[in-house]
Amino acid sequence: MKSSQSTESAGFTRMAAAGIKLHPSCRARQERFGLLFYDCRGPRLLFAATGTLIPADFFGTVRRRDEFPAGVSESQKMALNKFVTQLLEKGFLHEQ
């Protein structure tokens, strides 16, 4: 019984530690206005007026959902959290 609880806890830890990453079929590139996300699975584009807050390759590695580049203010973090949610909902990012 104790072993079962330990296994459940370990599973929870893995889930909690999971992160987000750019979907393998999606790309992001820097533009003057910010980031352009495009999905190679179909003609889907997302224009994000992020300026220079996030580099194009930022989501190329697994990140925590609330992980952003250094120097981002609290209000910018709140806006970026909403942005990440939108990217997840639209399929440009996926959870690992």
Summary of the structure (lengths in Angstrom):
residues: 96
radius of gyration: 16.0
end to end distance: 29.2
largest distance: 57.9
contacts: 223
relative contact order: 0.21
helix: 38%
strand: 23%
